[in-house]
Amino acid sequence: MAKIKAGNIEKGMYLLHQNQPYKVVHKKFVSPGKGSAFTRAKMQNLETGAIISYVFKSHDRVDEIYVESKQMQFLYQSGDQVFFMNPQTYKQVSIPKSVVGDQVAYLVAELQVYILFYEDKPMVVRLPPKVTMKVLKANAAVAGDRQNSGTKSVTMETGLEVQAPLFIEQGEKLVISTDTGEYVSRAN
């Protein structure tokens, strides 16, 4: 942990603020004509996901923390826990579903993700931009049905509902965007 001046805070930094780990998501340095300069920062709590705004005076000193990113492989879910494994050491880590959040719908077997650790405690799960999933259920397309502009709702193997083209059938593999939850293409 290193002490830095508040004027040196940058977007993407990890800070310890009020004994909680935060990631700076937005920062604005303000130097008014009168009075001392300050930094207005929006920060996301790594444990709860809550976003706060805080004003640091230019002479304040803050703790920059070290956050380690490790590549992990998704294994399985059990109850309210999600299990991952480090492919190099085979060490397993369990993370509460509340930390993973809505991203749990994109977790398929052997998916490689990055997990941020602070003091050996998993804080954030980062998914790849796209995942490949199998279609579990797809209703048959009805000829002439253009109410949904040539798309239909399909259920993926994780239970995720996606709007896909009418020609998609059960058992096919699709590429899904983890940012938007939308169909991207058929998988090769």
Summary of the structure (lengths in Angstrom):
residues: 188
radius of gyration: 21.6
end to end distance: 45.8
largest distance: 70.0
contacts: 508
relative contact order: 0.13
helix: 7%
strand: 54%
